[in-house]
Amino acid sequence: MTVMNRILLADDDIELCDMLREYLQAEGFQVEAVHDGDAALQQAGTNDHELLVLDVMMPERNGFDVLRELRKHSQMPVLMLTARDEDIDSIVGLELGADDYVTKPCNPRVLVARIRATLRRAHMMAEDGSGPGSPEVLTLDDLQMHTGSRNVALNGQAVAMTSTEYSVLEVLLREAGHVVSKADLSERALGRKLTRYDRSLDMHLSSLRRKLGPLPNGAERIKTVRGVGYQYTSP
């Protein structure tokens, strides 16, 4: 029997919700829709869903407030729906801990692709690494990454990360000391080709820098090599 991924869709546009729910269900997802921020936060707290598709503009609480509150106790994958002409919405959403975003009006096929990529990353984080040869520990200076449980520790203290942040960091750690191009990082960590105006990688890296800080010697941990890509500084 095929297991259907359970999606929570939060948007006050009821007509759009109905259309997206019908499309997502045809693609094999089980979808529950809510239409205000309070309901979104309440349903997200029940642990009955594997991913939240969250619109920015909603009554009661807006999407940012919902995400901010949710991230206090949950790393549930969140995909934001943002206005096409409001680039700042996607930036703020990613800074608050969203895993990805899609601009509105959204192409349902793009939405499905982003949902599946986000779920793949989240499911990898949920695995216990019990398969043969799968557990591995990557250690650089004060940072440890357990690839089986997909946990990260800094100076022995656990660091909470979204599935996307973890995937970005893992690629950089495996290539420590080498520059990883933005295009390569996007395909390996996000599961999609880099597009011209996509700021998501920049935002995820900004979040990683904020959570991890500099190296013990004060040097920059993750460098931006202008016009090329990013580099995790090798000890």
N, C-alpha and C positions, 0 to 999 in steps of 0.2 A: 504494500500500500504506500502511495506517495504521501510524504509528510508536507503539508502546506505551511509555508512561512506565514506567521501572523504579523500583520502590519497595522499600526495605529495611524490613521490619517486625520490630522487636525487642521481644518480650514473653515472659515465662516462662509465661504462661497459654496452653498449647498449644491448648486447645479454642477459646479466643477467637481466637488467631492463625489457626486453620483457618477459623473463621467469617468473619473479616475478609478473609483472603486470597481466599476464595471470592467474597465480595461485591465486592472491589476488582477481581478478575479479570473479573467480569461487567461491570464499569464500564470495562473497557478498559486496566487496568493490568497490568504484569508484576510479580509479587510474589515476593520471597524472604523467608523468615521465619527468624529465629534466636531463641534463648531464654535467652541470658545476655549480660552486658555485655561480656565479652572477645570473644565471637563478633561482637557488634554492632560493636565498634571495629575488629576485623580486617576485616570485610566492608565497612565504611564506608570503609576506607582503600584499597580496590581500585579506586575510581572507576567501579565498574560500575553505580552507582545514582544516580538524580537527586534522591531525597529519602529521608530517614530518618524513620520513625514510631517513636518511642522511648518505651518505658514507663519510669516513674521507678523502680519497685521491681523489681529483677532480681538474681539471684545473680552471684557473681564481682565484677562492678562494677555499681553502680547507675546509673540513667540520668544523674544529675548528673555522676558521674565520667566516663562515656562522653562526654558533651557537653563537659565541661571539657577533656578530652584532645583531642577532635576539633577544637575551636576553636583549638588551638595551630597547626594547619596547614591547616585546611579551612573554607570558608564554605558547605559543603554544606547545603542547606535541611533543617531539623530541625523536626518537629512532635512535641511532647511529649504523652504520655498521662498525665494526672494524676488522682489520686483526687478524687472530687466533694467530699468533706468536708475536703480539705486544700488550702485556697486558697494556702497558703505554697508548695506544690509548683509551681504555675503561675508564681508570682512569681519563685522561685529559677530556674526553667527559663528564663524570659525574660531575667533578669539575666545568665545564663551564655551567652546568645546564641541561644536557640531562636527560630525564626521565628514560631511560633504554638503553641497547645495546644488539646487537647480533653479534657474530663473523662470519666472512666469511672464507670459503664458508658456507653459512647459510642453515639450513634446513628450507624449506618454512613453514612447520607445526609449527616449533618453532617460526618463525617470526610472523605468524598469531596469535599464542597464546600470544606473547609479545605485539603485537599491540592491541589485544582485552583487555588485562589487563590494558594497559596504557590508552586506551580510557574509560574504566570503571571508573578509578580514575579521569580522566579529566571531565567526565560527572557528576560525583558526585560533583566536585568542582563548576560546572556550575549551579547546582540546587539551587533554592532559599529557599529550606527548608520549603515550604508552607504546606507540608503534616501534618496531625495531630500528634502532639507530636514530630515532627522531629527537630525543632530548639532547640539548647542547647548551653550554654556558659560554657566552661571549663576555670577556672581561677586558676592560681598558681603564687603567688607572682606578678611579673610585666608582666606576660604573659596572654593573653586572646585568646581563640580560639572559634570562632562562627561556630558551626558545621552545621548550616543551610546554611549560605553563604560560609562556608569553608574559612573564613578569619582569619588571625592571626595578633594580634597587640602586640607590645612590648612597654611598657610605653605609651600606647595610639597611637603609630605610627605603621601604617600598614607595614607588612613585606612581601615582594614578595616571593612567593614560587612556585615551580613546584607542580603538582598534587602528584607526588611520595613523595616529601619531606613532604607535608602536611599529607599524609597517614601514613608515618613513625612517624611523631611527634604526631599524634592523638593517635596511639596505645600506645606510651610511656606516654603521658599525662594521658590516662585512667588507666594506670598501675603505676602511679607516686608513688615512694617509693619502688616499687618492681622491681626485675630484670626480664627482658623479654629476653628469649633465642633468639639467632640469627635465629634458625629454625622457631620459633613461629612468630617472627617479619617478616620474609620473607613471610610466608604464609598469615599473616593478612594484611600486608602493600603492599607487591608486588604481592600477588596473585599467588605465585609459591613456590615449595619446594626449600630449600636451597641446592645448589650444592657445591662441594668441593672447587672449585677455583673461586667462584662468589664473587667479591669484591664490588658489587654495594651497598650493605647496608653500608659498611664502608665509601664509598664515599658520600652517601646521609647524613649520620650522621656527617661527616666532614663538609659538607656544612651547615647543621643545626647549628652546633657549631659556625661556622664562622658568620652566620647571627644573631644568638641570643646572643652570648657572654656568659659570666658567670652570675650567679645569682647576685642580688643586693648586697649581702654580700661578693661577690668575690669568692664564692664556685663554683665548676664545676657544670654546669647545667645538662649535659648528661654524665654520667659516663660509661666507659667501664669496665665491670667486666670480667677480663681475663679468657678465657676458658668457660664462661657461657653466657654472653650476654650484654645487655645495661640497664641502669636505669636512668629515669628522677628523679632528686633529689627532694624529697618531702620537703616542708618547715617545 
